[in-house]
Amino acid sequence: MNEFVIDFIYNGAPYSGLVTPKKDNGSVYYSVKLESENQESQLDVIAIACESDKMDWCFKCPDGEESQANIDKGFLHEIGEAIEKYQSQL
């Protein structure tokens, strides 16, 4: 499981992220470090495929806090879609 880069546009701003797949207790999760050309700040989240019949994503901050409360759900959805898009090209 190698690192890969995702790129997407959200609300007109381009984002790029380094995604590092990791395994924990047999489950795969993704450490995502995002940055935007328009912003100097960097976002670090952990993406996990939620347990459901459809492909949904759950997100946490590396410190264990739930990121959904702090980050736009549409933005998090775009991160998950970008990961899925990359995986579908393999």
C-alpha positions in Angstrom: 0.0 0.0 0.0 1.8 3.0 -1.3 1.2 6.7 -0.7 -0.6 8.6 -3.5 -1.7 12.1 -4.3 -5.3 13.3 -4.7 -6.3 16.6 -6.4 -9.8 18.1 -6.4 -11.6 21.4 -6.5 -14.0 22.5 -3.8 -15.9 25.8 -3.9 -13.6 27.0 -6.7 -10.4 26.3 -4.7 -7.9 23.6 -5.8 -6.7 21.2 -3.2 -3.9 18.6 -3.2 -3.4 15.9 -0.6 -0.9 13.3 0.2 -2.8 10.1 1.2 -1.0 7.4 3.2 -2.9 4.0 3.4 -2.4 2.3 6.8 -3.7 -0.9 8.4 -4.9 -1.2 12.0 -6.5 -4.5 13.3 -7.2 -5.6 9.7 -9.0 -2.4 8.7 -7.5 0.0 6.2 -7.6 3.8 6.9 -6.1 6.7 5.1 -4.0 9.5 6.6 -4.7 12.6 4.4 -2.6 15.7 4.6 -4.3 18.4 2.5 -3.2 21.8 1.4 -4.6 24.5 -0.9 -2.7 26.9 -3.2 -5.0 29.6 -1.9 -4.4 28.9 1.8 -1.2 28.6 3.7 -2.9 26.3 6.3 -2.7 22.5 6.1 -5.4 20.1 7.1 -4.6 16.6 8.5 -7.5 14.1 8.7 -7.9 10.3 8.8 -10.4 8.8 6.4 -12.0 5.5 7.2 -14.6 3.6 5.1 -17.7 3.6 7.4 -19.5 0.3 8.1 -22.5 0.4 5.8 -23.7 -1.2 2.6 -22.8 1.8 0.6 -19.4 3.4 0.4 -19.4 6.2 2.9 -16.5 7.8 4.7 -15.9 8.8 8.3 -13.2 11.2 9.3 -11.2 11.9 12.4 -8.5 14.3 13.2 -5.1 12.7 14.1 -5.7 13.8 17.7 -8.8 11.6 17.9 -11.4 14.4 17.7 -14.3 14.0 15.3 -13.6 16.3 12.4 -17.2 16.4 11.1 -18.1 19.0 13.7 -15.3 21.3 12.6 -15.1 20.8 8.9 -17.7 21.3 6.1 -19.3 17.9 5.3 -19.2 18.6 1.6 -15.5 19.2 1.8 -15.0 15.8 3.6 -17.2 14.2 1.0 -14.9 15.5 -1.8 -11.9 14.0 0.0 -13.6 10.6 0.1 -14.6 10.9 -3.6 -11.0 11.7 -4.6 -9.7 8.6 -2.7 -12.4 6.4 -4.4 -11.5 7.9 -7.8 -7.8 7.1 -7.4 -8.6 3.6 -6.2 -10.9 3.0 -9.2 -8.0 3.8 -11.6 -5.7 1.0 -10.1 
